[in-house]
Amino acid sequence: MFSFSERLQKLPPYLFVELDRMKAEVQAKGIDVIDLGVGDPDLPTPAHIVEAAVEAVKKPENHHYPSSVGMLAFREAAASWFEKRFGIKLDPVKEIVTLIGSKEGIAHFPLAFVNPGDVVLVPTPAYPVYHIGTLFAGGETFYLPLLPENDFLPDLDNIPENILARAKILWLNYPNNPTAAVASRDFFAKVVNFAHKNNLIVAHDAAYTELYFDDFRPPSILEVDGAREVAIEFHSLSKTYCMTGWRIAFAVGNETLIAGLTKVKNNIDSGAFQAVQEAGIAALSGDQSCVEEFRQIFRERRDVVIKGLKDLGFEVESPKATFYVWAKVPQGYTSTNFAAKLLQEAGIVVTPGNGFGEPGEGFFRIALTVDKNRLQEALERIASLKL
Ligand SMILES: *Cc1c(COP(=O)(O)O)cnc(C)c1O
């Protein structure tokens, strides 16, 4: 009797349906499945953050509606964290908005600036929300392929003029999910210059800036001259502090862009639970050694997997950041049939690269979200396969 709206009907097919079905089937046989699919850290939130939340839950003043822009104290904590980390001073009132997880902000942002028929430039392969937010706002997605020969950076010089003329937003995400690629400050400078020339908003998803290894430190796009006029950047506590379940994040950047997103939120949500914001304050202003410990754990896991895959003859690069490994499937396989083989013959879940977009075909993604021994076990299982 009721049919879904056209916008729901336009949603891309969920490519992991078949894999999810297969996983359930394999598990039903009693096989011990090693799930390297989900980008959700296995480690608990640090105790000092949990303690702050427990105390905050008890305070009656936190039992009321929060404000959708977020507590000033949370935005101030985000501003000082940002200044310490990137050397940029932000106005917590005009240049920061609190989010109920960055997915919320990313999905809602186009509602503030995209009119029906406007084009949004979206990288592919990518986190699906950039396209979905565009679709829900009535915009048209124009995909920018991220290719290995361009170090998984979009080729801005090859966007057709007629597309550029209609484009409103350019989405970026570095360090990148799923390719684990990173972007330099020079690349961001080129992007900001391009945005000024073409009257574009740059929306940068920076969820993984703190999960870096070795000596590379991912920059914020706001470090670049002129970025404050054209850019909004989405930061999340989810990955940095192992807080995916808490739903707390923030966006920073250009005043008008922040005001537009805040206006959408004023009309849709009533903000993040203040006890969660207090936990966020404890995370951002507390001792940061927990983040260094997480980095060390993921670095060790990365090294185990990269060495293991290389020993088995896989074509793969050691990521400088994120907790993902993006590897080529062996000769003679597609992303889909390789992922199916790993699952059915080795009980291992990986994500087929094409699930993130067509140019991801030929790759698979491993999430380093299980411990070292399980990763070692997964590598041994892969070694025993005939590939
Ligand atoms: C995990 C992730 C996020 C963060 O999502 P939250 O809603 O803040 O938990 C954002 N972007 C990408 C690409 C991610 O992988």
The ligand as an SDF file (V2000), in Angstrom:
LIG
                    3D

 15 15  0  0  0  0  0  0  0  0999 V2000
   34.3650    5.8540   10.9650 C   0  0  0  0  0  0  0  0  0  0  0  0
   34.2590    6.9350    9.9770 C   0  0  0  0  0  0  0  0  0  0  0  0
   33.6760    8.1550   10.3290 C   0  0  0  0  0  0  0  0  0  0  0  0
   33.2620    8.4400   11.7370 C   0  0  0  0  0  0  0  0  0  0  0  0
   31.9800    8.2150   11.9750 O   0  0  0  0  0  0  0  0  0  0  0  0
   31.2990    8.6700   13.3300 P   0  0  0  0  0  0  0  0  0  0  0  0
   29.9030    8.9410   12.8960 O   0  0  0  0  0  0  0  0  0  0  0  0
   31.9770    9.8940   13.8420 O   0  0  0  0  0  0  0  0  0  0  0  0
   31.4080    7.5140   14.2700 O   0  0  0  0  0  0  0  0  0  0  0  0
   33.5980    9.1550    9.3670 C   0  0  0  0  0  0  0  0  0  0  0  0
   34.1110    8.9730    8.1510 N   0  0  0  0  0  0  0  0  0  0  0  0
   34.7230    7.8300    7.8010 C   0  0  0  0  0  0  0  0  0  0  0  0
   35.3350    7.7210    6.4570 C   0  0  0  0  0  0  0  0  0  0  0  0
   34.7900    6.7750    8.6980 C   0  0  0  0  0  0  0  0  0  0  0  0
   35.3740    5.6390    8.3280 O   0  0  0  0  0  0  0  0  0  0  0  0
  1  2  1  0
  2  3  1  0
  2 14  2  0
  3  4  1  0
  3 10  2  0
  4  5  1  0
  5  6  1  0
  6  7  2  0
  6  8  1  0
  6  9  1  0
 10 11  1  0
 11 12  2  0
 12 13  1  0
 12 14  1  0
 14 15  1  0
M  END
$$$$
